[in-house]
Amino acid sequence: MSNRPPLATTVKNPASLARRLRLPTRLDRKVTVLAWCSFVAQVLVIATGGAVRLTSSGLGCPTWPLCTPESLVNTPEMGIHGLIEFGNRTLTGLVGGLALALLLCVFQLRAQRKDLYILASSVLVGVMAQALVGGITVLTGLNPFIVGFHYLASLTLVCLSALFVDRLGAGARTPAGLASPRWLKNSLWATASLTAVTVVLGVLTTGAGPHSGDAAAGRNGFNAVILQHVHAWPSYLLIVMTLLLALVLHSKKHESWKWAALLVAIQAMQAALGIFQARNGLPELAVGFHMVLASLLAATTAVIFVRTQGYLMSQSQQA
C-alpha cells in the first residue's frame, strides 16, 4: 500500500505537491536548454506573426477561438492563408507549454530565486493574455491599433524570456547594478526610454503602411511617409547615444561594454534594414526581418538595462 498522501491533500499543500511531482530542486543544464527554447519560441512567434501580416493572412482563420465556425483547425478550402494563420495560432500551445515547464522548474526554488519565479510566472500569464489579444485582433477585423498592441505584447514576452536566460547565471556573478555609477544607470534609463519610443513609432509606421494583414483591414490614418522620418530620427540618435556609451564603458573597462557594443551592432543593422525597405517599396521579407530584429534589439536593451540597474537580484545577491 502506498504511503503517499492523497492527491486532494497535496493540492492544498504546494510543497507536498511539488515533491510528489518530483519538480527540480536545482538549476541544471536541462533548465538552461528549456529557457533558451522558450526564448527562441517567443522570437519565432514574432516571425510567424509577421508572416501572417505580410502575406495578408490575418483573417486566414476568420473567427476565434475556432478557425471557422465549424472547425477548430484550418481546412483545405482555406488555402495557404488559413494554413499560415493557423500555424501561428498553434505556436501559442508551444510557448505556453514551455512557459509552464519553466515555471515548474523554478517552483521549488522560488524562495532562493524569486527573480526567476517572477519572470517565469510573468511569461506564462503573458502568453495566456496574448492568446486573448490575438482573438480580439481577429474579431475586430485586424484593427491596426490592436494589431500594434499585439506585436508590442509579443515583444515584451521576448524581453522577459531573454531576462530569464540571463538571470539563470546570476547566482554565480556579482550584480553589475551594485557597482554601477549613477551616470551609467541614468544613461541606460535614457537609452531604454528612447528605444521604447523608437519601437512604438515603428509600430505606428507599420500600422499606416500597406501591410495590414488583409486587403479589407483598415489603417490607422497617419501619414506613413511622415511617420517613416519621425521613426528614423530617434533611431539615429539612439545609435549615437549607445555608441558613445559603449566607448566610455570600454575606456573604463566596465563589464557592460560588450553588451553595449552588441546593442550598437543590432541598432545599426536595424537602421540599415529600415533605410533599405523604405527605399525599395517595403518588400515583405525585409519588413519581416525588421520586425524580428526589433524584438532582439528590445531584448538586448532589457538585459543590459536590468543588469546595470541591479533589478531582479536573487536572494544571495541581496544578502
Secondary structure, DSSP 8 states (H G I E B T S, - for coil): ---S--HHHHHH-HHHHHHHTT--SS--HHHHHHHHHHHHHHHHHHHHHHHHHHTT-TTSS-SSSSSBTTBSS--GGGHHHHHHHHHHHHHHHHHHHHHHHHHHHHHTTTTTTHHHHHHHHHHHHHHHHHHHHHHHHHHTT--HHHHHHHHHHHHHHHHHHHHHHHHTTGGGS--HHHH--HHHHHHHHHHHHHHHHHHHHHHHHHHHSS--SSTT-----S-HHHHHHHHHHHHHHHHHHHHHHHHHHHHTT-TTHHHHHHHHHHHHHHHHHHHHHHHTT--HHHHHHHHHHHHHHHHHHHHHHHHHHTTT--HHHH-
